[in-house]
Amino acid sequence: MGEISNVVGIPFNVLNEKELTGLMHSYVSNDVMNIVYMVSVATLKSVVMMPTVRDAICKADVILPAERAILSRSGKKKERDMVTYESLLYILRHHNIIKSVYILGAEQKNTQLFEQILLQSRKSDITIYGVRSLDEQYSDDSIINEINSTVPDALILAMDSPKLENWIASHRPKINAKMCIALGDILDVIVKENAEPSAFIKNIGLEKLYYFIRKKYAESKKNERILNSILAEYNKKQGSEEHEYSADKEPFI
């Protein structure tokens, strides 16, 4: 199942698109709700601050780097061919593996915008069974009842850590869906990148350039600096823990 790359204690699966589509085919064909987890740089920050988040993520069946800043740490020579959130979005919109989804996000506006993004492609043939957000004050039980009444191919979750991990831990045994795709906070990036250009941009025929610039600069050097800071903090904590462990050990005589 691809190579494994460890970043701040998270064993990432480094997969190409063919490998991921093969897994997704098998997941929608079995009777267990497998979890595909997309981890962003922002998620890694939560992992370093809260080890319980890392423990929860590690229970997923597949853990994917959401951004190329994380993927670049894998040492994979052909990292351009490896899966990030862009690849996953492409598979959802252009492949016919996932035929139905239920979307649950943290905030109503971006959750509804994500629904529109999924349906933008002419090749998209996805049925949306439901779109809900936590800020709409629906009870968890009512949301779960809606999911179970339709049994979607994929439940897509989009909320920040640790809210996402807590929601999965509390409700996973109750949910009847073939697959769970945990997007975490990468949904915000997806929405920004796929926002419709203004009427002026459309009128002068620069839509393709608009989307190209958005994608080219979405993952900026700022993201890389944040990741470097996270890695430094993680290594510092690891060093402190090893020092404490050594100090507690009885001397060998």
C-alpha positions in Angstrom: 0.0 0.0 0.0 2.6 2.5 -1.1 5.5 3.7 1.1 5.3 4.9 4.7 6.8 8.2 5.7 6.8 9.2 9.4 6.3 12.9 10.2 5.8 13.9 13.9 4.9 10.4 14.7 2.2 10.1 12.0 2.8 7.2 9.5 1.8 8.7 6.2 0.9 6.5 3.2 2.7 7.9 0.2 0.5 6.7 -2.7 0.0 7.5 -6.4 -3.5 8.1 -7.8 -3.7 4.5 -9.2 -3.0 3.0 -5.7 -5.5 5.3 -4.0 -8.3 4.5 -6.5 -7.6 0.8 -6.1 -8.0 1.2 -2.3 -11.2 3.3 -2.7 -12.7 0.6 -5.0 -12.1 -2.0 -2.3 -13.5 0.2 0.5 -16.8 0.8 -1.2 -17.2 -2.9 -1.8 -16.7 -4.2 1.7 -18.9 -4.1 4.8 -16.6 -2.0 7.0 -16.4 1.8 7.1 -12.8 2.4 6.3 -11.3 5.9 7.1 -9.2 7.9 4.7 -7.6 10.7 6.6 -6.1 13.9 5.0 -3.6 15.5 7.3 -2.6 19.2 6.7 0.1 21.3 8.2 -2.4 22.8 10.5 -3.4 19.3 11.7 0.2 18.6 12.5 0.3 21.6 14.8 -2.6 20.1 16.8 -0.8 16.7 16.8 2.3 18.2 18.5 0.2 20.1 21.0 -2.2 17.2 21.7 -0.8 13.6 21.5 -4.4 12.3 21.7 -5.0 13.7 18.2 -2.1 11.7 16.9 -3.4 8.6 18.5 -6.8 9.1 16.9 -5.4 9.8 13.5 -3.2 6.7 13.6 -6.4 4.6 13.9 -7.4 5.5 10.3 -6.9 2.9 7.5 -5.1 5.3 5.2 -3.3 8.6 6.3 -2.5 10.9 3.4 -0.5 14.2 3.3 -2.9 16.9 2.4 -0.2 19.3 1.2 3.0 19.0 -0.8 4.9 20.6 2.1 4.3 17.4 4.0 4.8 15.2 1.0 8.2 16.7 0.3 9.4 15.1 3.6 8.8 11.6 2.3 11.9 11.6 0.2 9.9 10.1 -2.6 11.7 10.9 -5.9 8.5 11.2 -8.0 6.5 13.2 -5.4 4.7 15.1 -8.1 2.8 11.9 -8.9 1.8 11.3 -5.3 -1.6 12.0 -3.8 -2.4 15.2 -2.0 -5.8 16.9 -1.5 -5.8 18.0 -5.1 -5.6 14.3 -6.3 -8.3 13.3 -3.9 -10.6 16.0 -5.1 -9.9 15.0 -8.7 -10.8 11.4 -8.0 -14.0 12.4 -6.3 -15.1 14.6 -9.2 -13.8 12.7 -12.2 -13.8 9.0 -11.3 -16.9 7.0 -10.8 -15.9 5.2 -7.6 -17.8 7.4 -5.1 -21.4 7.6 -6.4 -23.0 9.2 -3.2 -21.8 11.3 -0.4 -23.0 12.9 2.8 -21.1 16.0 3.9 -20.7 17.2 7.5 -18.6 20.3 8.1 -17.9 22.7 11.0 -19.2 25.8 9.3 -22.3 26.2 7.0 -20.9 28.5 4.3 -17.8 26.5 3.4 -19.6 23.2 3.7 -22.2 24.3 1.2 -19.5 25.8 -1.1 -17.7 22.4 -1.0 -20.9 20.7 -2.2 -21.0 23.1 -5.2 -17.3 22.3 -5.9 -18.0 18.6 -6.0 -20.7 19.1 -8.5 -18.8 21.6 -10.8 -17.2 19.0 -13.0 -19.2 17.9 -16.1 -17.9 14.4 -15.3 -19.2 14.5 -11.8 -22.1 12.1 -11.2 -22.2 12.2 -7.4 -25.5 12.2 -5.5 -25.4 14.4 -2.4 -27.5 12.8 0.2 -27.1 15.5 2.8 -25.1 18.6 3.7 -25.0 19.6 7.3 -22.7 21.7 9.5 -22.2 21.7 13.3 -23.0 25.4 13.6 -26.6 24.7 12.3 -27.3 23.1 15.8 -28.5 19.8 14.4 -28.1 17.0 17.0 -25.5 14.3 16.4 -28.2 11.7 16.6 -30.3 13.4 13.9 -27.3 13.6 11.6 -26.4 10.0 12.2 -30.0 8.9 11.5 -29.8 10.8 8.2 -26.6 9.1 7.2 -27.8 5.7 8.1 -31.1 6.1 6.2 -29.2 6.6 3.0 -25.9 4.6 3.5 -23.7 6.9 1.3 -20.5 5.6 -0.4 -18.6 8.2 1.5 -19.2 10.4 4.6 -17.0 13.5 4.1 -16.0 15.2 7.4 -14.5 18.7 7.4 -13.7 20.2 10.8 -10.6 21.2 12.7 -8.7 19.1 15.2 -9.5 17.9 17.9 -13.2 18.3 17.0 -12.8 16.0 14.1 -11.1 13.2 16.0 -13.6 13.5 18.9 -16.5 13.2 16.5 -15.1 10.1 14.8 -14.2 8.5 18.1 -17.7 9.1 19.5 -19.8 8.1 16.5 -17.8 5.7 14.3 -19.5 2.5 15.6 -23.0 4.0 14.9 -22.4 5.1 11.3 -23.5 3.1 8.4 -21.4 4.4 5.5 -19.0 2.6 3.2 -16.1 5.0 3.7 -15.3 8.0 5.7 -13.1 10.7 4.2 -11.7 13.1 6.9 -10.7 16.3 5.2 -10.0 18.2 8.4 -9.3 21.9 7.9 -8.0 21.4 4.3 -11.5 22.2 3.3 -10.8 25.9 3.7 -7.9 25.7 1.2 -10.1 23.8 -1.3 -12.8 26.4 -1.1 -10.4 29.3 -1.6 -8.7 27.7 -4.5 -12.0 26.9 -6.3 -13.8 30.1 -5.6 -15.5 31.5 -8.7 -13.7 34.4 -10.3 -15.3 37.8 -10.6 -17.6 38.8 -13.5 -14.8 41.0 -14.8 -12.3 38.1 -14.9 -14.8 36.0 -16.8 -15.7 38.8 -19.2 -12.1 39.3 -20.3 -11.5 35.5 -20.7 -8.9 35.0 -17.9 -10.6 32.3 -16.0 -7.9 29.7 -16.7 -5.1 32.1 -15.6 -7.1 32.9 -12.5 -7.3 29.3 -11.4 -3.7 28.6 -12.4 -2.4 31.5 -10.2 -4.6 30.4 -7.3 -3.2 26.8 -7.4 0.4 27.8 -8.1 0.6 30.0 -5.0 -1.8 28.3 -2.6 1.0 26.5 -0.8 3.4 29.3 -0.1 6.7 29.5 1.6 4.8 30.5 4.7 3.4 27.0 4.9 6.9 25.6 4.7 8.1 27.8 7.5 5.1 26.7 9.7 6.0 23.1 9.0 9.6 23.7 9.9 8.5 25.3 13.2 6.3 22.3 14.0 9.0 19.8 13.3 11.4 21.8 15.5 8.9 21.8 18.3 8.2 18.1 17.9 12.0 17.3 18.0 12.4 19.4 21.0 9.7 17.6 22.9 11.0 14.2 21.8 14.5 15.2 23.1 13.0 16.3 26.5 11.1 13.1 26.8 14.1 10.9 26.1 16.1 12.9 28.6 13.5 12.4 31.3 13.4 8.7 30.5 17.1 8.4 30.8 17.2 10.3 34.1 14.5 8.0 35.6 16.4 4.8 34.7 18.4 3.1 37.4 22.1 3.1 36.7 23.5 -0.2 35.4 25.9 -1.8 37.8 
